[in-house]
Amino acid sequence: MRNTNNKVVKTRKPHNCMHCNIEIAVGTECRTLSVKGYDRGWLCKNCERVYLDCLDAVDRLGSTPFGDEGAYLANKEYVNKAYQLWFDIQDGTNTFLDHYLLDRLNKFN
């Protein structure tokens, strides 16, 4: 992601999670993201964990040794489970994070 402002903060006013749309209460620690061309968004702790799992899964897939088909298939399954969880908790609205995660995954397909 280019031009990203990505921080863990404590909220000063209530916000809704940009992914699952639950309310994030005042004083709650959450991740805030801002990408040029998009509005700032907040991720609740659960969505942040799943988002970071997706990033980790794709990084694992990318670092699989060439020719190790078993490791590649195991990592591919890990990626599929992480992404499935990401889209299962979604409220139905696509965000820039959805596009970013899919772009990263498509590099390996």
N, C-alpha and C positions, 0 to 999 in steps of 0.2 A: 504494500500500500504506500503510495507516495503522498507527501504533504500531510502526514498523519499526526494528530495530537492524541496520544493514547496514554491515559493516566489512571491510576487508582486513587479515588478521592472519597471524602465523606460528603454526602449531599447537604446542601444548606437549605434546600427546599424540596418538596416532594417531586419526583419525576416518575415517568413510566418507563419500564424496560423496553428498549427498542425492538426486542425480539419476541418476548412472550407477553408483553403489555401489562405485567403486574406492576403495582405501585411500589416504588422504592421510597421508604419513609425518610424523613429528615434525620441526618446523623448516621445513616447507614453507609457502610463502605461499599463502593461499586466501581466499575470501570467506566470511564467516559471516553468517547471516541469522537474525533472530528476530522473529517476528510474534506479537502477542498471540493466545493461544488455540492456538498451535502450538509444538512443540518447536523448539529452536535447530537449525539445519542448517548444513552446510558444503558449499561448491561447489569442486570441483577447478578448476584453471586452464582446462582445456578447456571444462567446462560453464559456467564464469563467462563466458568469451569468447562462447559461443553465446547465453547468457542476455542479455548486453549487446547482442549483434547483434539479437536479437529486439526488445528495447526500442527500439533505434535504428530498426529497420525500421518499427515501428508509429508512432514519432514522425515519420518521413519521410512515411508515408502520411497522417498527420494534417495535415501542413504542405503538402500538395500544393495548388497554386493551384486555386481553384474553376474548373471548366470545362476544365481541361487534361487531357483524357481519356488522351492518350498517356503523360503523366507519371504519372497515377494508375495506369494498367495496369502500367507499368514498376515502380512502387513496390509495387504489389500482388503482382507476381511475386517481388520481393525479399523481401517479408514471407512469402510462401508457402515460399520456399526456406529462410529462416531458421527458421521454425516446423517445417518438415519435418526439418531437421537436429536441432533440439531434441528432437523426439519419436523420432528414429532412435537417439539415444544414450541414451535413457531405459532404465532397468533394468526397467520394467514397473509400478513403483509410482508412483501420482500423488502429487504434493506440492502444497503451497500455491502454489508458483511456477507450476505448470501451470495452476491455476485463475486465478491473477493474469494470466498472459500471455493466456489465452483470453478473459478478461473485457476486457482492453485491446483485443484484436483485434475482438471482437464489437461494439465501439462503432462500427466502421467498416463493418460488414456489414449 
